[in-house]
Amino acid sequence: MENEIISFIDYSFAYQNSGQRALENINLSIKRGEIVVIVGPTGCGKSTLLRSINGLIPHMFQGEIKGSVTVDGLLVQESPVNELSKRVGLVFQNPENQIFMFTVERDIAFGLENTGVPRLEMKKRVDEAIESLGIGHLRYKPPYELSDGEKHRVAIAGVLAMKPDILVLDEPTSLLDPRSAMDLMKTIEGLHKKFGMTILIVEHRLEFSAVIANRIVVMNKGKIVSTGPVREILAAEESLKLGVGIPPITRLHMALKDGGIELGQTPITPKEFMQNVRGKLHD
């Protein structure tokens, strides 16, 4: 496909000495510019899927591979990690795992320094990343003084400075309170609009990530069990059975529907739910 940026074809992976496959027969295509949320129970293979995109598998995590993964035209199994890192930027679940310099500015510049980006270009990219994430006031602060939400923004800025085509976020809201989680998702949505990046988000709390997503991929036991538009997946019986973090307001909508009260399209936010209720009252 011409517009395809990530492609899994009949892909399976088993970690060395594990005795079982972490991923089995994965066929998945991600289009350039999509925002895709990947969900599933703990241990279903989400993290392994991410590692297979950015080259940590097989270059750091050894094991048995079948099939192939292609990222922006590069076959992952045959491409060095430094080449893949120019295309795929990964933000870890705990941002403290990737911010460790003396100041925020130095931290954002770290990846650029290690890939030999010229000084003037480095300064330009750091400035752009700081502006895009709205963290100018944090520029000279040490990372240990930052809140969890601020640390996430700094981690994303460090990845953004590398100018990847693909931004991958592993459980970005897991350490955040609801307001901070919502603010972070708005920031990610803003980056998507500004740069047109392809964004993959592994999440449990779909009340935040589903709002900005184009598509949801549901995983279980190393396999993809369903994929499709956000509202379709949220309303599916399979998603409810797996307990993949369906937004509370969506669960309420489905419970009312099961009780014979039909309120229109599946809502993701309380605002949408109230619009449905008002529409029903006016009928």
C-alpha positions as a printed NumPy array, in Angstrom:
array([[  0.   ,   0.   ,   0.   ],
       [  1.352,   3.398,  -1.012],
       [  0.138,   5.156,   2.156],
       [  1.345,   2.419,   4.515],
       [  4.097,   3.276,   7.015],
       [  4.072,   0.193,   9.296],
       [  3.337,  -3.337,   8.141],
       [  3.292,  -6.627,  10.076],
       [  3.   ,  -9.656,   7.79 ],
       [  2.408, -13.104,   9.341],
       [  4.622, -11.959,  12.222],
       [  5.307, -14.111,  15.275],
       [  7.894, -13.727,  18.027],
       [  8.979, -15.828,  21.008],
       [ 11.511, -14.489,  23.511],
       [ 14.628, -16.584,  23.954],
       [ 14.06 , -19.488,  26.374],
       [ 10.424, -18.446,  26.935],
       [  8.846, -21.585,  25.527],
       [  5.851, -19.705,  24.107],
       [  5.121, -16.982,  21.599],
       [  4.594, -13.42 ,  22.829],
       [  3.112, -12.518,  19.438],
       [  1.452, -14.906,  17.031],
       [  0.564, -14.424,  13.374],
       [  0.215, -10.635,  13.505],
       [ -1.062,  -8.972,  10.338],
       [ -1.421,  -5.236,  10.81 ],
       [ -1.118,  -2.209,   8.572],
       [ -0.775,   1.359,   9.888],
       [ -1.336,   4.23 ,   7.471],
       [  0.842,   7.317,   7.401],
       [ -0.678,  10.013,   9.636],
       [ -2.996,   7.704,  11.599],
       [ -3.465,   7.879,  15.365],
       [ -3.889,   4.276,  16.498],
       [ -4.56 ,   3.142,  20.072],
       [ -3.511,  -0.397,  21.016],
       [ -5.333,  -1.999,  23.943],
       [ -5.579,  -5.356,  25.64 ],
       [ -5.157,  -7.133,  28.984],
       [ -1.804,  -7.098,  30.784],
       [  0.621,  -9.518,  29.113],
       [ -1.252,  -9.617,  25.805],
       [  1.806,  -8.579,  23.752],
       [  1.404,  -4.809,  23.423],
       [  4.942,  -3.963,  24.577],
       [  6.406,  -6.694,  22.379],
       [  4.57 ,  -5.192,  19.42 ],
       [  6.168,  -1.795,  20.119],
       [  9.637,  -3.336,  20.479],
       [  9.158,  -4.99 ,  17.094],
       [  8.538,  -1.596,  15.498],
       [ 11.532,   0.331,  16.834],
       [ 14.089,  -2.462,  16.439],
       [ 14.565,  -3.395,  20.1  ],
       [ 13.4  ,  -6.75 ,  18.757],
       [ 15.522,  -8.431,  17.456],
       [ 18.569,  -6.194,  18.091],
       [ 18.326,  -6.058,  21.902],
       [ 15.743,  -8.727,  22.758],
       [ 16.662, -12.017,  21.132],
       [ 14.241, -14.72 ,  20.139],
       [ 12.574, -16.66 ,  17.351],
       [ 10.996, -14.566,  14.594],
       [  8.643, -15.607,  11.842],
       [  7.226, -13.245,   9.232],
       [  8.296,  -9.622,   8.858],
       [  7.884,  -6.054,  10.093],
       [  8.455,  -3.121,   7.745],
       [  8.708,   0.482,   8.951],
       [  8.76 ,   3.305,   6.397],
       [ 10.236,   0.987,   3.787],
       [ 12.839,  -0.578,   6.111],
       [ 12.737,  -4.251,   7.036],
       [ 13.195,  -4.054,  10.82 ],
       [ 15.065,  -7.348,  11.172],
       [ 17.739,  -6.147,   8.72 ],
       [ 17.985,  -2.469,   9.743],
       [ 20.263,  -1.061,  12.478],
       [ 18.611,   0.551,  15.507],
       [ 20.182,   3.954,  14.754],
       [ 18.452,   4.007,  11.354],
       [ 15.124,   2.983,  12.853],
       [ 15.44 ,   5.617,  15.618],
       [ 15.372,   8.318,  12.946],
       [ 11.921,   7.099,  11.946],
       [ 10.441,   5.831,  15.222],
       [ 10.48 ,   7.777,  18.498],
       [  9.466,   5.845,  21.622],
       [  8.254,   7.478,  24.841],
       [  8.429,   5.028,  27.742],
       [  5.645,   4.457,  30.265],
       [  7.827,   5.963,  33.002],
       [  9.533,   9.093,  31.59 ],
       [ 12.23 ,   8.854,  34.274],
       [ 13.667,   5.987,  32.235],
       [ 14.68 ,   8.426,  29.487],
       [ 15.303,  11.808,  31.125],
       [ 18.487,  11.946,  33.169],
       [ 20.58 ,  15.019,  32.223],
       [ 21.216,  18.058,  34.452],
       [ 18.678,  20.325,  32.74 ],
       [ 15.623,  19.922,  30.525],
       [ 17.416,  21.627,  27.619],
       [ 20.379,  19.234,  27.81 ],
       [ 18.039,  16.294,  28.049],
       [ 16.186,  17.249,  24.882],
       [ 19.515,  17.694,  23.084],
       [ 20.9  ,  14.324,  24.25 ],
       [ 19.697,  12.236,  21.297],
       [ 20.833,  14.862,  18.805],
       [ 24.309,  14.979,  20.329],
       [ 24.617,  11.225,  20.079],
       [ 23.652,  11.162,  16.404],
       [ 26.091,  13.912,  15.429],
       [ 23.606,  16.649,  14.545],
       [ 25.502,  19.948,  13.92 ],
       [ 25.335,  22.461,  16.772],
       [ 23.251,  25.133,  15.006],
       [ 20.755,  22.534,  13.766],
       [ 20.651,  21.024,  17.265],
       [ 19.79 ,  24.375,  18.848],
       [ 17.068,  24.953,  16.262],
       [ 15.492,  21.544,  16.89 ],
       [ 15.651,  21.903,  20.676],
       [ 14.002,  25.338,  20.454],
       [ 11.263,  23.971,  18.18 ],
       [ 10.592,  20.992,  20.47 ],
       [ 10.417,  23.206,  23.567],
       [  8.012,  25.571,  21.826],
       [  5.823,  22.739,  20.469],
       [  5.445,  21.188,  23.941],
       [  4.974,  24.547,  25.701],
       [  7.793,  23.932,  28.189],
       [  9.899,  27.078,  27.778],
       [  9.519,  27.794,  31.504],
       [ 11.164,  24.43 ,  32.269],
       [ 14.167,  24.884,  29.981],
       [ 16.862,  25.261,  32.648],
       [ 15.224,  23.19 ,  35.379],
       [ 16.676,  19.833,  36.5  ],
       [ 14.327,  16.954,  35.588],
       [ 14.037,  15.758,  39.204],
       [ 12.13 ,  18.957,  40.075],
       [  9.399,  18.301,  37.496],
       [  5.924,  16.849,  38.001],
       [  5.007,  13.586,  36.239],
       [  3.074,  15.507,  33.591],
       [  6.043,  17.81 ,  32.959],
       [  8.397,  14.823,  32.72 ],
       [  6.188,  13.292,  30.034],
       [  6.309,  16.525,  28.034],
       [ 10.103,  16.665,  28.314],
       [ 10.403,  13.025,  27.223],
       [  8.169,  13.713,  24.216],
       [ 10.193,  16.848,  23.389],
       [ 13.4  ,  14.792,  23.363],
       [ 11.836,  12.361,  20.909],
       [ 10.276,  15.143,  18.833],
       [ 13.668,  16.845,  18.411],
       [ 14.82 ,  13.751,  16.502],
       [ 12.076,  14.468,  13.93 ],
       [ 10.697,  10.912,  13.692],
       [  7.864,  10.087,  11.299],
       [  6.324,   7.808,  13.923],
       [  5.693,   8.651,  17.593],
       [  5.057,   5.678,  19.887],
       [  3.817,   6.183,  23.455],
       [  3.678,   3.35 ,  25.972],
       [  0.971,   3.941,  28.626],
       [  1.519,   7.743,  28.627],
       [ -1.262,   8.51 ,  31.137],
       [ -0.619,   5.716,  33.644],
       [  1.157,   7.997,  36.161],
       [ -1.066,  11.034,  35.628],
       [ -4.186,  12.396,  37.298],
       [ -7.232,  12.843,  35.019],
       [ -6.628,  16.547,  34.276],
       [ -2.941,  15.992,  33.466],
       [ -3.85 ,  12.977,  31.31 ],
       [ -6.375,  15.029,  29.362],
       [ -3.878,  17.866,  28.897],
       [ -1.24 ,  15.429,  27.633],
       [ -3.641,  13.957,  25.077],
       [ -4.51 ,  17.455,  23.839],
       [ -0.782,  18.111,  23.435],
       [ -0.325,  14.878,  21.451],
       [ -3.289,  15.787,  19.266],
       [ -1.73 ,  19.212,  18.678],
       [  1.569,  17.617,  17.594],
       [ -0.329,  15.407,  15.177],
       [ -2.067,  18.393,  13.616],
       [  1.175,  20.388,  13.407],
       [  3.542,  17.715,  12.093],
       [  1.242,  15.057,  10.585],
       [  3.045,  12.314,  12.497],
       [  1.866,   8.735,  12.689],
       [  1.099,   8.096,  16.377],
       [  0.716,   4.776,  18.182],
       [ -0.507,   4.806,  21.765],
       [ -0.595,   1.777,  24.05 ],
       [ -3.197,   2.599,  26.701],
       [ -5.593,   1.234,  29.287],
       [ -7.455,   4.485,  30.001],
       [ -9.434,   4.892,  26.81 ],
       [-11.478,   7.808,  28.153],
       [ -8.473,   9.98 ,  27.252],
       [ -6.798,   8.367,  24.231],
       [ -9.94 ,   7.272,  22.354],
       [-10.975,  10.913,  21.946],
       [ -8.047,  11.627,  19.602],
       [ -7.72 ,   8.207,  17.912],
       [ -8.675,   7.227,  14.363],
       [ -8.628,   3.524,  15.112],
       [ -8.314,   1.006,  17.948],
       [ -6.453,  -2.308,  17.816],
       [ -7.485,  -4.885,  20.447],
       [ -5.007,  -7.587,  21.459],
       [ -5.302, -10.718,  23.589],
       [ -2.866, -13.579,  24.209],
       [ -0.4  , -12.338,  21.602],
       [ -2.967, -11.985,  18.834],
       [ -4.989,  -9.163,  17.289],
       [ -8.62 ,  -9.979,  18.007],
       [-10.186,  -6.895,  16.422],
       [ -9.389,  -3.564,  14.833],
       [-11.603,  -0.799,  13.552],
       [-13.064,   2.682,  14.078],
       [-13.112,   3.893,  17.684],
       [-16.871,   3.821,  18.366],
       [-17.291,   0.448,  16.678],
       [-14.606,  -1.174,  18.841],
       [-15.804,   0.484,  22.065],
       [-19.312,  -0.842,  21.502],
       [-18.194,  -4.384,  20.613],
       [-19.047,  -7.212,  22.996],
       [-15.511,  -8.609,  22.646],
       [-14.017,  -5.368,  23.984],
       [-16.308,  -5.414,  27.02 ],
       [-15.438,  -9.048,  27.791],
       [-11.695,  -8.355,  27.664],
       [-11.997,  -5.363,  29.989],
       [ -9.812,  -3.107,  27.868],
       [-10.539,   0.154,  29.652],
       [-13.811,   1.153,  28.009],
       [-14.636,   4.748,  29.075],
       [-17.174,   4.793,  31.947],
       [-19.571,   6.96 ,  29.952],
       [-19.487,   4.422,  27.105],
       [-20.247,   1.627,  29.561],
       [-23.237,   3.592,  30.869],
       [-24.488,   4.095,  27.303],
       [-24.197,   0.35 ,  26.593],
       [-25.961,  -0.558,  29.862],
       [-28.861,   1.729,  28.976],
       [-28.977,   0.239,  25.496],
       [-29.148,  -3.276,  26.953],
       [-32.054,  -2.029,  29.098],
       [-33.928,  -0.884,  26.015],
       [-32.982,   2.804,  26.078],
       [-31.41 ,   3.765,  22.754],
       [-29.508,   7.067,  22.819],
       [-27.884,   7.187,  19.383],
       [-24.221,   6.783,  18.493],
       [-21.766,   5.424,  21.034],
       [-20.367,   8.319,  23.102],
       [-16.711,   8.663,  24.122],
       [-17.061,  11.717,  26.357],
       [-19.673,  12.909,  28.886],
       [-20.376,  15.854,  26.556],
       [-21.335,  13.482,  23.738],
       [-23.509,  11.476,  26.113],
       [-25.397,  14.6  ,  27.195],
       [-25.901,  15.591,  23.556],
       [-27.425,  12.157,  22.956],
       [-29.719,  12.58 ,  25.968],
       [-30.867,  16.041,  24.835],
       [-31.536,  14.668,  21.351],
       [-33.645,  11.874,  22.837],
       [-35.629,  14.34 ,  24.967],
       [-36.369,  16.5  ,  21.934],
       [-37.606,  13.591,  19.818]])
